[in-house]
Amino acid sequence: MASASNPTTADRLSRGQVTRYAIGSLGTGGFATLPGLVLVYYLTDSLGVAALAAGVIVTAAKVWDVLIDPVIGELSDRAHLRHGTRRGLMVIGGIGLPIAFVLTFAVPGGLGAMPSAVWVLVAFILAATCFSLFQVPYIALPAELTDSYRERTRLLSWRVVVLTFAILLFGAGGPELRGLFPDAPLTGYLVMAIVAAVVLAVGMLIAATVAPRTALAPPAGSTAPAASGSPYRAALRVLRESQPFRALLLTYMLQGLATGLMLAAAQFVARWLLDDEGAVTPLFLALIAPALFAAPLWKLVADRVGKERAFRLSSLLFLLAVLVLVGMVWAPGWWILAPVALAGAAYAGMQTLPMAMLPDIIAHDRRRGGDRGRAGMFSGVWTAGETTGMALGATVLSIVLAVTGYIESTAGAQAAAQPDAARVGIALAFSALPAALMVLSLVSLARYRLRESDIAGTAPTAGDAA
């Protein structure tokens, strides 16, 4: 077998494969970005739902997502073994998610806070379910598309370029579409959701075409997935047997919580610290635009020093940026765009590198004689962890808002002035709290021991359970 550093022709991915796979991030990035940016604000400032209740709604939908991800992982593995492809579930998710997404923002006016909250909860749970049907098999694909360590970095680098574009498109474009209807905010949210749904569908359905149609041959010594009787038992087994997976997943969850908290707080920073609701657009431009150029650069760094070291460097850079942002507690202003841009450059590495490391872990599991076809279970557990981190960001923000006395309002009503404590809470949620989470993530990342030589099979199995 060719070394991981020098992929054979069979291992090298075509431009078409890389492009179609990357386009799927229009769907994953769009759904991860837009609800996190506007959903809590939609509930509190258009539907009159209390901040804490809004956080409970978002969290409940995400808890459901976490619960079903291992189940979908097992379904994906079984479909792969039975039919030779994971495409079916991806197509179902690609059709269902756009419909559920529109329903989430289609609450009729005058419905009342409680019925509106229930409407959003049910629709968002349906959207989360459809998202998982696509996302779980989508994340499993890189381990099956190529055996090359560096080709996976190439594949995921371009995925992050598209992911970055999607975050920029949805994060900046979504609020702009909503803002076209200043006198009818509920209509603005609905138009925003319909346009977004079209883009979600296109990206996800194109990506589904890249799913291989032929099941992988079982590695020597591997077995078919054991009938554990429970996908949750199988998920625990994956966590128990792969130390690199545990370390990387915890790191990614903590960083997802940090970035999810900043994402949820961005709209509040724009409105109450910069005194301009539209300022969320330049905030997103500052955060995302640098990542468009930085993702390929992080690939070059990873090729030189290894993925795990490059990941550590990007995390340290992000930590530095959010520490600088603490200054907004005393002096909020447009100067924050500079450290936000630095965080954006670092964020590209924080997305590219762990996602490129995950298929290495799956390949290493197969090499060590793990169960055949566990890629879906790995990706199911990964998606559950990622969802947990991002969801808790909105939850933490809602708690901070509630504790600091944030005052809710309804669409069409004059927004109340916020107390100083609420403004400080918003600033800390965008800076100091993410910084603390980044420190914890670096502690976890230090326990990741898998190197390129382990993937190539030229060194002892450093990733054995420990």
ZAMARGU-4260 file (C-alpha; in steps of 0.2 Angstrom, whole numbers, plus 5000, padded with zeros to 4 digits):
<rodrens>
0) 5000/5000/5000 | 5006/5018/4996 | 5012/5028/5011 | 5000/5041/5017 | 5011/5055/5012
5) 5012/5049/4994 | 4994/5044/4988 | 4993/5032/4973 | 4982/5036/4958 | 4968/5026/4966
10) 4969/5036/4982 | 4969/5053/4974 | 4952/5061/4973 | 4946/5069/4957 | 4942/5088/4956
15) 4924/5083/4953 | 4924/5072/4969 | 4932/5086/4980 | 4920/5099/4972 | 4904/5089/4975
20) 4909/5084/4992 | 4913/5102/4997 | 4897/5109/4990 | 4888/5099/5004 | 4894/5111/5016
25) 4882/5124/5009 | 4869/5113/5018 | 4878/5109/5034 | 4886/5127/5036 | 4870/5135/5032
30) 4859/5126/5044 | 4873/5127/5058 | 4874/5146/5055 | 4858/5154/5052 | 4847/5146/5067
35) 4862/5149/5079 | 4863/5167/5073 | 4844/5172/5073 | 4833/5159/5081 | 4835/5165/5099
40) 4833/5183/5094 | 4818/5178/5083 | 4810/5170/5098 | 4814/5184/5111 | 4812/5200/5100
45) 4799/5195/5087 | 4788/5181/5096 | 4789/5188/5114 | 4796/5172/5121 | 4807/5174/5137
50) 4825/5173/5135 | 4827/5157/5146 | 4812/5149/5137 | 4820/5152/5120 | 4836/5144/5126
55) 4826/5129/5132 | 4818/5127/5115 | 4834/5128/5105 | 4842/5116/5118 | 4828/5103/5117
60) 4829/5102/5099 | 4847/5099/5100 | 4846/5086/5114 | 4834/5077/5102 | 4847/5078/5088
65) 4861/5071/5100 | 4849/5057/5105 | 4846/5051/5087 | 4863/5054/5079 | 4870/5037/5085
70) 4854/5029/5079 | 4856/5037/5062 | 4875/5032/5063 | 4870/5013/5064 | 4857/5015/5051
75) 4870/5023/5039 | 4882/5008/5043 | 4869/4995/5039 | 4863/5004/5023 | 4881/5004/5018
80) 4884/4986/5021 | 4867/4981/5013 | 4866/4992/4998 | 4885/4998/4996 | 4881/5016/4998
85) 4875/5029/5011 | 4867/5040/4998 | 4849/5036/5003 | 4849/5044/5020 | 4858/5059/5013
90) 4844/5062/5000 | 4830/5060/5012 | 4839/5073/5023 | 4842/5084/5009 | 4824/5085/5004
95) 4816/5086/5022 | 4828/5099/5030 | 4823/5113/5018 | 4804/5110/5021 | 4806/5109/5040
100) 4818/5125/5040 | 4804/5135/5032 | 4791/5129/5044 | 4803/5135/5059 | 4801/5153/5053
105) 4783/5152/5047 | 4775/5156/5064 | 4758/5165/5060 | 4757/5183/5068 | 4747/5185/5083
110) 4748/5167/5088 | 4754/5171/5106 | 4771/5168/5115 | 4767/5150/5121 | 4759/5143/5105
115) 4773/5151/5095 | 4786/5143/5106 | 4778/5126/5103 | 4777/5129/5084 | 4796/5133/5083
120) 4800/5118/5094 | 4791/5105/5084 | 4797/5112/5067 | 4815/5114/5073 | 4815/5096/5080
125) 4810/5090/5063 | 4823/5100/5055 | 4836/5093/5066 | 4831/5076/5062 | 4832/5079/5044
130) 4849/5087/5046 | 4856/5072/5055 | 4850/5060/5041 | 4861/5070/5029 | 4876/5075/5041
135) 4880/5058/5049 | 4883/5049/5033 | 4891/5065/5025 | 4904/5065/5038 | 4908/5046/5036
140) 4912/5048/5018 | 4930/5055/5018 | 4936/5039/5026 | 4929/5029/5012 | 4933/5040/4997
145) 4952/5039/5000 | 4965/5030/5010 | 4977/5044/5009 | 4982/5054/5025 | 4985/5070/5015
150) 4971/5068/5002 | 4959/5069/5017 | 4967/5085/5022 | 4965/5091/5004 | 4947/5086/5004
155) 4942/5093/5020 | 4952/5109/5016 | 4941/5113/5001 | 4925/5108/5011 | 4930/5121/5024
160) 4932/5134/5010 | 4914/5131/5005 | 4909/5130/5023 | 4916/5147/5026 | 4907/5153/5011
165) 4891/5146/5017 | 4893/5154/5034 | 4897/5170/5026 | 4882/5169/5014 | 4870/5163/5027
170) 4877/5174/5042 | 4878/5190/5032 | 4864/5187/5019 | 4851/5180/5031 | 4850/5195/5042
175) 4851/5206/5026 | 4836/5197/5018 | 4826/5199/5035 | 4830/5217/5035 | 4822/5221/5019
180) 4805/5220/5028 | 4808/5232/5043 | 4789/5235/5045 | 4785/5217/5044 | 4798/5207/5053
185) 4789/5190/5053 | 4788/5191/5034 | 4806/5195/5033 | 4810/5180/5043 | 4799/5169/5032
190) 4807/5176/5016 | 4824/5173/5023 | 4820/5155/5027 | 4813/5151/5010 | 4828/5158/5001
195) 4840/5149/5013 | 4830/5132/5010 | 4833/5133/4992 | 4852/5134/4994 | 4852/5121/5008
200) 4843/5109/4996 | 4855/5112/4981 | 4870/5109/4992 | 4865/5093/5001 | 4858/5085/4985
205) 4873/5088/4975 | 4884/5081/4989 | 4874/5065/4990 | 4880/5061/4972 | 4898/5058/4978
210) 4893/5044/4990 | 4902/5028/4984 | 4891/5015/4978 | 4902/5000/4982 | 4905/4995/5000
215) 4923/4994/5006 | 4931/4977/5007 | 4933/4972/5025 | 4951/4974/5031 | 4961/4959/5037
220) 4955/4953/5054 | 4940/4965/5054 | 4922/4959/5058 | 4905/4964/5053 | 4897/4976/5066
225) 4891/4966/5081 | 4873/4966/5085 | 4874/4976/5101 | 4855/4978/5103 | 4857/4996/5105
230) 4865/5010/5095 | 4870/5019/5111 | 4880/5003/5117 | 4889/5003/5100 | 4892/5022/5102
235) 4900/5019/5120 | 4910/5005/5113 | 4917/5017/5099 | 4922/5029/5113 | 4929/5016/5124
240) 4940/5008/5111 | 4948/5024/5103 | 4958/5035/5114 | 4962/5047/5099 | 4943/5049/5096
245) 4939/5053/5114 | 4952/5067/5114 | 4948/5074/5098 | 4929/5074/5101 | 4930/5083/5118
250) 4942/5096/5110 | 4930/5099/5096 | 4915/5100/5108 | 4923/5113/5119 | 4928/5123/5104
255) 4910/5121/5096 | 4903/5128/5113 | 4915/5143/5112 | 4911/5147/5094 | 4892/5143/5096
260) 4892/5155/5111 | 4900/5169/5100 | 4888/5165/5086 | 4873/5166/5096 | 4879/5182/5105
265) 4884/5191/5089 | 4867/5198/5085 | 4866/5205/5103 | 4883/5213/5102 | 4878/5222/5086
270) 4861/5228/5093 | 4866/5233/5111 | 4885/5236/5111 | 4887/5243/5093 | 4870/5251/5093
275) 4866/5245/5076 | 4856/5229/5072 | 4864/5228/5055 | 4881/5228/5062 | 4880/5209/5063
280) 4884/5209/5044 | 4901/5217/5046 | 4904/5206/5061 | 4901/5191/5051 | 4912/5198/5036
285) 4926/5200/5048 | 4925/5183/5056 | 4922/5173/5040 | 4931/5182/5025 | 4949/5178/5032
290) 4944/5160/5033 | 4941/5159/5014 | 4960/5162/5012 | 4966/5154/5028 | 4959/5136/5025
295) 4972/5132/5011 | 4986/5139/5021 | 4982/5128/5036 | 4983/5113/5024 | 5001/5118/5020
300) 5005/5120/5038 | 4997/5103/5042 | 5008/5095/5028 | 5023/5102/5036 | 5021/5100/5054
305) 5006/5087/5055 | 4988/5090/5058 | 4988/5089/5076 | 5001/5102/5078 | 4993/5114/5066
310) 4977/5112/5075 | 4985/5117/5091 | 4992/5133/5083 | 4975/5138/5076 | 4967/5135/5093
315) 4981/5146/5101 | 4978/5160/5088 | 4959/5160/5091 | 4962/5160/5110 | 4973/5176/5108
320) 4959/5184/5098 | 4945/5182/5110 | 4956/5187/5125 | 4959/5204/5116 | 4940/5205/5114
325) 4938/5206/5133 | 4942/5224/5131 | 4924/5227/5124 | 4918/5226/5142 | 4925/5243/5145
330) 4926/5250/5128 | 4914/5243/5115 | 4916/5249/5097 | 4921/5245/5079 | 4939/5241/5084
335) 4933/5223/5088 | 4932/5219/5070 | 4951/5217/5070 | 4952/5203/5083 | 4937/5196/5076
340) 4946/5194/5059 | 4961/5186/5068 | 4949/5174/5075 | 4942/5170/5058 | 4959/5166/5051
345) 4961/5154/5066 | 4943/5147/5064 | 4948/5140/5047 | 4961/5129/5055 | 4949/5124/5069
350) 4937/5117/5056 | 4948/5110/5043 | 4960/5100/5054 | 4949/5091/5066 | 4938/5086/5052
355) 4953/5079/5042 | 4959/5070/5058 | 4942/5061/5060 | 4944/5050/5045 | 4962/5046/5050
360) 4954/5039/5067 | 4942/5029/5057 | 4955/5022/5046 | 4966/5018/5061 | 4952/5009/5069
365) 4950/4998/5054 | 4969/4995/5053 | 4969/4989/5071 | 4955/4976/5067 | 4940/4986/5072
370) 4923/4981/5066 | 4919/4983/5048 | 4909/4998/5043 | 4909/5008/5059 | 4912/5024/5050
375) 4894/5029/5052 | 4894/5026/5071 | 4910/5036/5072 | 4902/5050/5063 | 4886/5048/5072
380) 4894/5050/5089 | 4905/5065/5082 | 4889/5074/5075 | 4881/5071/5092 | 4896/5079/5101
385) 4897/5093/5088 | 4878/5097/5090 | 4880/5097/5109 | 4894/5110/5109 | 4885/5121/5097
390) 4868/5120/5105 | 4875/5123/5122 | 4882/5139/5115 | 4864/5146/5114 | 4859/5139/5130
395) 4874/5147/5139 | 4869/5164/5131 | 4851/5162/5136 | 4857/5159/5154 | 4869/5174/5154
400) 4855/5185/5147 | 4842/5179/5160 | 4855/5181/5175 | 4860/5198/5169 | 4842/5205/5167
405) 4840/5206/5148 | 4823/5213/5144 | 4813/5204/5130 | 4802/5213/5117 | 4789/5208/5103
410) 4789/5213/5085 | 4783/5230/5082 | 4785/5236/5100 | 4798/5248/5105 | 4813/5239/5111
415) 4817/5242/5130 | 4834/5249/5135 | 4845/5236/5142 | 4853/5237/5160 | 4872/5239/5161
420) 4873/5221/5168 | 4865/5214/5152 | 4877/5223/5141 | 4892/5217/5151 | 4885/5199/5150
425) 4884/5201/5131 | 4902/5207/5130 | 4908/5192/5141 | 4898/5180/5132 | 4907/5185/5116
430) 4925/5186/5124 | 4930/5179/5141 | 4918/5164/5141 | 4924/5158/5124 | 4942/5161/5130
435) 4940/5149/5145 | 4932/5136/5134 | 4947/5137/5122 | 4959/5134/5136 | 4950/5118/5141
440) 4950/5112/5123 | 4969/5114/5122 | 4971/5103/5138 | 4960/5090/5129 | 4970/5091/5113
445) 4986/5088/5122 | 4980/5070/5124 | 4978/5067/5106 | 4992/5055/5101 | 4989/5049/5084
450) 5002/5053/5071 | 5004/5051/5052 | 5015/5036/5055 | 5001/5027/5064 | 4990/5030/5049
455) 5003/5023/5037 | 5005/5008/5048 | 5023/5011/5051 | 5023/5014/5070 | 5015/5005/5085
460) 4997/5009/5088 | 4998/5025/5098 | 4979/5026/5097 | 4975/5011/5107 | 4962/5013/5120
465) 4970/5021/5136
</rodrens>
